[in-house]
Amino acid sequence: MITRAQKRYCLAILLLLTFIRIYPVPANTIVATIPVGITPEQITLTSNNQLAYVPNNNNYGVTVTGSTVNADSVSVINLTNNTLLETIYDPSFSQPYTITINPAGTKAYVTNSNSTTISIINLATNTVTGTIPGFHGPTGMAITLDGLTGYVNNYNKSLYENSTLRQKPYRAS
């Protein structure tokens, strides 16, 4: 849910499709349909509600016109004009599942559900700057308010405390 000019909007993912929709609340009309990648999983907003980050998971191996374009990627959406700003591709992405932004708003952590890593995106440049290894199909992450510790949910439902966020290059803030 975002608020813009005293109006509230809901952002919706349509699973197995390649776009998200924006609806005004409480009306049931579509304000925008924005193309993203294959099987978008989640929408994460920056603290100022200007940008949205969408992991394109493609965990079903879907192909569109014979290719997997925009699979294993992150779409960046400009919410001021409801357009796709860019798509981030990186070899470290392996079914990106969730995105968590650190409290400082400088980094995004992308869980790679088909891997043992979390990819780190520098939000100033929208580029992947590193990975954090040591997980088992990470599917979610929470970062403490001080930005020093991350808690990662693994596919096998275990919870892993990752205090390596305190060390460079993995510091969350």
Beta strands, then each sheet from edge to edge (+ up, - down):
strand 1: 2-4
strand 2: 7-13
strand 3: 19-25
strand 4: 32-35
strand 5: 44-45
strand 6: 51-56
strand 7: 73-78
strand 8: 83-89
strand 9: 96-101
strand 10: 107-112
strand 11: 117-122
strand 12: 127-133
strand 13: 138-143
strand 14: 150-154
strand 15: 159-162
sheet 1: 1+ 2- 3+ 4-
sheet 2: 5+ 6- 7+ 8-
sheet 3: 9+ 10- 11+ 12-
sheet 4: 13+ 14- 15+
end
